[in-house]
């Protein structure tokens, strides 16, 4: 979907997906979404935030 591979840490660490603006990879926050990863299934669900 994004046209590029995610780094290995996105598959290994829940914290990579954290809802924290200090994580520069978390561009979904700027778009008004929150990520909910399932590392076992190698999938992430994005939900619109109330303020987004």
N, CA, C and O atoms as a CHARMM CRD file, in Angstrom:
* protein
*
  208
    1    1 UNK  N      0.80400  -1.20400   0.00000 PROA 1      0.00000
    2    1 UNK  CA     0.00000   0.00000   0.00000 PROA 1      0.00000
    3    1 UNK  C      0.84200   1.26100   0.00000 PROA 1      0.00000
    4    1 UNK  O      0.47300   2.25300  -0.63000 PROA 1      0.00000
    5    2 UNK  N      1.97800   1.23700   0.70500 PROA 2      0.00000
    6    2 UNK  CA     2.78000   2.45600   0.78800 PROA 2      0.00000
    7    2 UNK  C      3.90000   2.48800  -0.24700 PROA 2      0.00000
    8    2 UNK  O      4.58800   3.49800  -0.39000 PROA 2      0.00000
    9    3 UNK  N      4.07900   1.39700  -0.95900 PROA 3      0.00000
   10    3 UNK  CA     5.08100   1.36900  -2.01600 PROA 3      0.00000
   11    3 UNK  C      6.50800   1.18300  -1.53400 PROA 3      0.00000
   12    3 UNK  O      7.45100   1.41000  -2.29100 PROA 3      0.00000
   13    4 UNK  N      6.67900   0.77500  -0.29200 PROA 4      0.00000
   14    4 UNK  CA     8.00300   0.53800   0.25800 PROA 4      0.00000
   15    4 UNK  C      7.90500  -0.49500   1.36700 PROA 4      0.00000
   16    4 UNK  O      6.84300  -0.68700   1.95900 PROA 4      0.00000
   17    5 UNK  N      9.00600  -1.15000   1.64100 PROA 5      0.00000
   18    5 UNK  CA     9.03600  -2.14000   2.70700 PROA 5      0.00000
   19    5 UNK  C      9.18100  -1.44300   4.05900 PROA 5      0.00000
   20    5 UNK  O      9.84900  -0.41600   4.17900 PROA 5      0.00000
   21    6 UNK  N      8.54500  -2.02100   5.06300 PROA 6      0.00000
   22    6 UNK  CA     8.70900  -1.52200   6.42900 PROA 6      0.00000
   23    6 UNK  C     10.01700  -2.05700   6.99600 PROA 6      0.00000
   24    6 UNK  O     10.48400  -3.11600   6.57700 PROA 6      0.00000
   25    7 UNK  N     10.61200  -1.34100   7.94000 PROA 7      0.00000
   26    7 UNK  CA    11.83500  -1.84600   8.56400 PROA 7      0.00000
   27    7 UNK  C     11.53100  -3.05800   9.43900 PROA 7      0.00000
   28    7 UNK  O     10.39900  -3.23700   9.88900 PROA 7      0.00000
   29    8 UNK  N     12.52000  -3.86900   9.67200 PROA 8      0.00000
   30    8 UNK  CA    12.36400  -5.08300  10.48100 PROA 8      0.00000
   31    8 UNK  C     11.76200  -4.75900  11.85400 PROA 8      0.00000
   32    8 UNK  O     10.97700  -5.54500  12.38500 PROA 8      0.00000
   33    9 UNK  N     12.12100  -3.61700  12.42500 PROA 9      0.00000
   34    9 UNK  CA    11.62100  -3.25600  13.75800 PROA 9      0.00000
   35    9 UNK  C     10.10600  -3.09800  13.78200 PROA 9      0.00000
   36    9 UNK  O      9.49400  -3.26700  14.83700 PROA 9      0.00000
   37   10 UNK  N      9.49000  -2.78400  12.66300 PROA 10     0.00000
   38   10 UNK  CA     8.03000  -2.66400  12.60100 PROA 10     0.00000
   39   10 UNK  C      7.35600  -4.01600  12.79900 PROA 10     0.00000
   40   10 UNK  O      6.21300  -4.08300  13.25200 PROA 10     0.00000
   41   11 UNK  N      8.06000  -5.09100  12.46200 PROA 11     0.00000
   42   11 UNK  CA     7.52300  -6.43800  12.62200 PROA 11     0.00000
   43   11 UNK  C      7.86400  -7.04000  13.98300 PROA 11     0.00000
   44   11 UNK  O      7.20000  -7.96600  14.44800 PROA 11     0.00000
   45   12 UNK  N      8.90600  -6.50400  14.61300 PROA 12     0.00000
   46   12 UNK  CA     9.40900  -7.08800  15.85000 PROA 12     0.00000
   47   12 UNK  C      8.99400  -6.36100  17.11900 PROA 12     0.00000
   48   12 UNK  O      8.95400  -6.97000  18.18900 PROA 12     0.00000
   49   13 UNK  N      8.68500  -5.07500  17.02400 PROA 13     0.00000
   50   13 UNK  CA     8.46800  -4.28100  18.22300 PROA 13     0.00000
   51   13 UNK  C      7.14500  -3.53400  18.18500 PROA 13     0.00000
   52   13 UNK  O      6.89700  -2.73000  17.28600 PROA 13     0.00000
   53   14 UNK  N      6.30500  -3.80600  19.16200 PROA 14     0.00000
   54   14 UNK  CA     5.02900  -3.12000  19.30400 PROA 14     0.00000
   55   14 UNK  C      5.24600  -1.60900  19.41000 PROA 14     0.00000
   56   14 UNK  O      4.44300  -0.82500  18.90300 PROA 14     0.00000
   57   15 UNK  N      6.32800  -1.20700  20.06500 PROA 15     0.00000
   58   15 UNK  CA     6.60400   0.21300  20.29200 PROA 15     0.00000
   59   15 UNK  C      6.79800   0.98800  18.98900 PROA 15     0.00000
   60   15 UNK  O      6.60800   2.20400  18.97600 PROA 15     0.00000
   61   16 UNK  N      7.16500   0.33000  17.90500 PROA 16     0.00000
   62   16 UNK  CA     7.34700   1.01300  16.62600 PROA 16     0.00000
   63   16 UNK  C      6.04000   1.67000  16.19000 PROA 16     0.00000
   64   16 UNK  O      6.05000   2.69500  15.50800 PROA 16     0.00000
   65   17 UNK  N      4.94300   1.08900  16.57700 PROA 17     0.00000
   66   17 UNK  CA     3.61000   1.56400  16.18900 PROA 17     0.00000
   67   17 UNK  C      2.98200   2.49300  17.21600 PROA 17     0.00000
   68   17 UNK  O      1.81400   2.85700  17.08100 PROA 17     0.00000
   69   18 UNK  N      3.72400   2.87900  18.22800 PROA 18     0.00000
   70   18 UNK  CA     3.18600   3.65800  19.33400 PROA 18     0.00000
   71   18 UNK  C      2.54000   4.96300  18.87800 PROA 18     0.00000
   72   18 UNK  O      2.95800   5.58800  17.90300 PROA 18     0.00000
   73   19 UNK  N      1.51800   5.34300  19.61300 PROA 19     0.00000
   74   19 UNK  CA     0.84400   6.61500  19.36800 PROA 19     0.00000
   75   19 UNK  C      1.61700   7.68600  20.13400 PROA 19     0.00000
   76   19 UNK  O      1.19400   8.16100  21.18800 PROA 19     0.00000
   77   20 UNK  N      2.75000   8.04300  19.57000 PROA 20     0.00000
   78   20 UNK  CA     3.65900   8.98100  20.21300 PROA 20     0.00000
   79   20 UNK  C      4.29000   9.84000  19.12400 PROA 20     0.00000
   80   20 UNK  O      4.98600   9.32800  18.24700 PROA 20     0.00000
   81   21 UNK  N      4.04900  11.12800  19.18200 PROA 21     0.00000
   82   21 UNK  CA     4.54600  12.02100  18.12600 PROA 21     0.00000
   83   21 UNK  C      6.07200  12.09100  18.08400 PROA 21     0.00000
   84   21 UNK  O      6.63300  12.62900  17.13000 PROA 21     0.00000
   85   22 UNK  N      6.75800  11.55300  19.10500 PROA 22     0.00000
   86   22 UNK  CA     8.22600  11.50300  19.08200 PROA 22     0.00000
   87   22 UNK  C      8.73100  10.45200  18.10500 PROA 22     0.00000
   88   22 UNK  O      9.89400  10.48700  17.70200 PROA 22     0.00000
   89   23 UNK  N      7.87400   9.52200  17.72300 PROA 23     0.00000
   90   23 UNK  CA     8.25800   8.51000  16.73900 PROA 23     0.00000
   91   23 UNK  C      8.07300   9.10200  15.34700 PROA 23     0.00000
   92   23 UNK  O      6.94700   9.25100  14.87200 PROA 23     0.00000
   93   24 UNK  N      9.16000   9.43000  14.71200 PROA 24     0.00000
   94   24 UNK  CA     9.09200  10.12900  13.42400 PROA 24     0.00000
   95   24 UNK  C      8.43800   9.29900  12.32900 PROA 24     0.00000
   96   24 UNK  O      7.95900   9.86100  11.34300 PROA 24     0.00000
   97   25 UNK  N      8.40500   7.98800  12.47200 PROA 25     0.00000
   98   25 UNK  CA     7.76800   7.15300  11.45500 PROA 25     0.00000
   99   25 UNK  C      6.25700   7.19200  11.56300 PROA 25     0.00000
  100   25 UNK  O      5.56900   6.74300  10.64600 PROA 25     0.00000
  101   26 UNK  N      5.72300   7.71300  12.64800 PROA 26     0.00000
  102   26 UNK  CA     4.28600   7.66900  12.91200 PROA 26     0.00000
  103   26 UNK  C      3.53500   8.76200  12.15000 PROA 26     0.00000
  104   26 UNK  O      2.83600   9.57500  12.75400 PROA 26     0.00000
  105   27 UNK  N      3.68000   8.77900  10.84200 PROA 27     0.00000
  106   27 UNK  CA     3.02600   9.79800  10.01300 PROA 27     0.00000
  107   27 UNK  C      1.50800   9.65500  10.03800 PROA 27     0.00000
  108   27 UNK  O      0.79200  10.60100   9.71200 PROA 27     0.00000
  109   28 UNK  N      1.01600   8.48800  10.41900 PROA 28     0.00000
  110   28 UNK  CA    -0.43200   8.29600  10.52100 PROA 28     0.00000
  111   28 UNK  C     -1.04000   9.20500  11.58600 PROA 28     0.00000
  112   28 UNK  O     -2.22000   9.54600  11.50800 PROA 28     0.00000
  113   29 UNK  N     -0.24100   9.59800  12.58000 PROA 29     0.00000
  114   29 UNK  CA    -0.73800  10.51200  13.60800 PROA 29     0.00000
  115   29 UNK  C     -1.09900  11.86200  13.00200 PROA 29     0.00000
  116   29 UNK  O     -2.12600  12.44700  13.34700 PROA 29     0.00000
  117   30 UNK  N     -0.25600  12.35600  12.09800 PROA 30     0.00000
  118   30 UNK  CA    -0.51700  13.63600  11.42600 PROA 30     0.00000
  119   30 UNK  C     -1.76700  13.57500  10.55800 PROA 30     0.00000
  120   30 UNK  O     -2.41400  14.59500  10.31700 PROA 30     0.00000
  121   31 UNK  N     -2.10000  12.38900  10.09400 PROA 31     0.00000
  122   31 UNK  CA    -3.28000  12.21200   9.25400 PROA 31     0.00000
  123   31 UNK  C     -4.53200  11.93300  10.09500 PROA 31     0.00000
  124   31 UNK  O     -5.61800  11.75100   9.54500 PROA 31     0.00000
  125   32 UNK  N     -4.38300  11.89800  11.43000 PROA 32     0.00000
  126   32 UNK  CA    -5.53000  11.69600  12.31000 PROA 32     0.00000
  127   32 UNK  C     -5.90600  10.24400  12.54900 PROA 32     0.00000
  128   32 UNK  O     -7.07400   9.93600  12.78200 PROA 32     0.00000
  129   33 UNK  N     -4.92400   9.34700  12.49300 PROA 33     0.00000
  130   33 UNK  CA    -5.18900   7.92600  12.69600 PROA 33     0.00000
  131   33 UNK  C     -4.34500   7.36900  13.82000 PROA 33     0.00000
  132   33 UNK  O     -3.29500   7.91700  14.15700 PROA 33     0.00000
  133   34 UNK  N     -4.81400   6.27200  14.39800 PROA 34     0.00000
  134   34 UNK  CA    -4.08400   5.52700  15.40000 PROA 34     0.00000
  135   34 UNK  C     -3.84800   4.12600  14.84400 PROA 34     0.00000
  136   34 UNK  O     -4.74300   3.54000  14.23500 PROA 34     0.00000
  137   35 UNK  N     -2.65800   3.59600  15.05000 PROA 35     0.00000
  138   35 UNK  CA    -2.32200   2.25800  14.55800 PROA 35     0.00000
  139   35 UNK  C     -2.54200   1.22900  15.64700 PROA 35     0.00000
  140   35 UNK  O     -2.21000   1.45700  16.81000 PROA 35     0.00000
  141   36 UNK  N     -3.10700   0.09100  15.26000 PROA 36     0.00000
  142   36 UNK  CA    -3.26300  -1.04700  16.15400 PROA 36     0.00000
  143   36 UNK  C     -2.62700  -2.25000  15.45000 PROA 36     0.00000
  144   36 UNK  O     -3.26500  -2.89800  14.61900 PROA 36     0.00000
  145   37 UNK  N     -1.36800  -2.54100  15.78700 PROA 37     0.00000
  146   37 UNK  CA    -0.67000  -3.63100  15.10000 PROA 37     0.00000
  147   37 UNK  C     -0.99600  -5.00500  15.66900 PROA 37     0.00000
  148   37 UNK  O     -1.32600  -5.14800  16.84600 PROA 37     0.00000
  149   38 UNK  N     -0.89700  -6.00400  14.81300 PROA 38     0.00000
  150   38 UNK  CA    -0.93700  -7.40100  15.19600 PROA 38     0.00000
  151   38 UNK  C      0.35500  -7.98000  14.64000 PROA 38     0.00000
  152   38 UNK  O      0.41400  -8.37700  13.47600 PROA 38     0.00000
  153   39 UNK  N      1.39000  -8.02800  15.47300 PROA 39     0.00000
  154   39 UNK  CA     2.70200  -8.45400  15.00300 PROA 39     0.00000
  155   39 UNK  C      2.70600  -9.90000  14.53200 PROA 39     0.00000
  156   39 UNK  O      3.42400 -10.24200  13.59300 PROA 39     0.00000
  157   40 UNK  N      1.91900 -10.74700  15.16700 PROA 40     0.00000
  158   40 UNK  CA     1.86100 -12.15100  14.76500 PROA 40     0.00000
  159   40 UNK  C      1.32100 -12.29300  13.35000 PROA 40     0.00000
  160   40 UNK  O      1.86000 -13.05900  12.55100 PROA 40     0.00000
  161   41 UNK  N      0.26800 -11.56300  13.03900 PROA 41     0.00000
  162   41 UNK  CA    -0.34600 -11.62600  11.71200 PROA 41     0.00000
  163   41 UNK  C      0.36200 -10.70800  10.70800 PROA 41     0.00000
  164   41 UNK  O      0.05300 -10.74000   9.51700 PROA 41     0.00000
  165   42 UNK  N      1.30100  -9.89900  11.18000 PROA 42     0.00000
  166   42 UNK  CA     2.01200  -8.92100  10.34400 PROA 42     0.00000
  167   42 UNK  C      1.03200  -7.99400   9.64200 PROA 42     0.00000
  168   42 UNK  O      1.11200  -7.76900   8.43400 PROA 42     0.00000
  169   43 UNK  N      0.09400  -7.45500  10.44300 PROA 43     0.00000
  170   43 UNK  CA    -0.91200  -6.52100   9.93700 PROA 43     0.00000
  171   43 UNK  C     -1.10300  -5.38900  10.93100 PROA 43     0.00000
  172   43 UNK  O     -0.85200  -5.54000  12.12700 PROA 43     0.00000
  173   44 UNK  N     -1.54700  -4.26900  10.41900 PROA 44     0.00000
  174   44 UNK  CA    -1.89800  -3.14300  11.28700 PROA 44     0.00000
  175   44 UNK  C     -3.23800  -2.59700  10.82500 PROA 44     0.00000
  176   44 UNK  O     -3.51100  -2.49900   9.62900 PROA 44     0.00000
  177   45 UNK  N     -4.06500  -2.24400  11.79700 PROA 45     0.00000
  178   45 UNK  CA    -5.34700  -1.62000  11.52200 PROA 45     0.00000
  179   45 UNK  C     -5.23400  -0.16200  11.93500 PROA 45     0.00000
  180   45 UNK  O     -4.71600   0.15300  13.00600 PROA 45     0.00000
  181   46 UNK  N     -5.71900   0.72000  11.08100 PROA 46     0.00000
  182   46 UNK  CA    -5.67500   2.14700  11.37100 PROA 46     0.00000
  183   46 UNK  C     -7.08800   2.64100  11.59300 PROA 46     0.00000
  184   46 UNK  O     -7.98200   2.39100  10.78500 PROA 46     0.00000
  185   47 UNK  N     -7.28200   3.35300  12.70800 PROA 47     0.00000
  186   47 UNK  CA    -8.59200   3.89400  13.02200 PROA 47     0.00000
  187   47 UNK  C     -8.47900   5.40400  13.16100 PROA 47     0.00000
  188   47 UNK  O     -7.49000   5.93700  13.66400 PROA 47     0.00000
  189   48 UNK  N     -9.52600   6.07000  12.69600 PROA 48     0.00000
  190   48 UNK  CA    -9.58200   7.53900  12.77700 PROA 48     0.00000
  191   48 UNK  C     -9.74000   7.94700  14.23000 PROA 48     0.00000
  192   48 UNK  O    -10.56700   7.38500  14.94800 PROA 48     0.00000
  193   49 UNK  N     -8.95300   8.92000  14.66900 PROA 49     0.00000
  194   49 UNK  CA    -9.06500   9.40000  16.03500 PROA 49     0.00000
  195   49 UNK  C    -10.17200  10.46000  16.11600 PROA 49     0.00000
  196   49 UNK  O    -10.54700  11.07000  15.11500 PROA 49     0.00000
  197   50 UNK  N    -10.66600  10.65400  17.30600 PROA 50     0.00000
  198   50 UNK  CA   -11.75200  11.60900  17.50800 PROA 50     0.00000
  199   50 UNK  C    -11.34800  13.02900  17.12700 PROA 50     0.00000
  200   50 UNK  O    -12.17300  13.80700  16.64700 PROA 50     0.00000
  201   51 UNK  N    -10.09200  13.36200  17.33900 PROA 51     0.00000
  202   51 UNK  CA    -9.64200  14.71700  17.00700 PROA 51     0.00000
  203   51 UNK  C     -9.03000  14.80500  15.62300 PROA 51     0.00000
  204   51 UNK  O     -8.55900  15.87200  15.23100 PROA 51     0.00000
  205   52 UNK  N     -9.02300  13.71200  14.87100 PROA 52     0.00000
  206   52 UNK  CA    -8.40400  13.68500  13.54100 PROA 52     0.00000
  207   52 UNK  C     -9.33200  13.96200  12.51800 PROA 52     0.00000
  208   52 UNK  O     -8.96800  13.97700  11.34200 PROA 52     0.00000
